[in-house]
Amino acid sequence: MGGGRLNGYLLAELRRRLSVPVRIAEDLGWTGDAIEAQAFGYLAVRSILKLPLSWPGTTGVSAPVSGGVLWNPNARIAGASSNPDPANEPFAH
């Protein structure tokens, strides 16, 4: 089924409920996977900078909100290392 832009169920429901054509990026000659990757990169940067990802006018949240958690794969696990190097600590974002 897929959870994203190629979710057949979601596309079918949008087509059924909307009175406008629903097309995917490839229908327009675009590379949808690249656009989706760029969108997630954009959202990641906004999250790192603590900028809003969602607004009342688009999602109904009560105030603009950021989101996401930055995970540092190189961070030491608590108790697994006595390395005092702060570069190995999880990001504080």
Buried (B, 14 or more C-beta within 10 A) or exposed (E): EEEEBBEEEBBEEEEEEEEEEBEEBEEEEEEBEEEBEEEEEEBEEBBEEEEBBBEEEEEEEEEBEBEEEEEEEEBBEEEEEEEEEEEEEBEEE
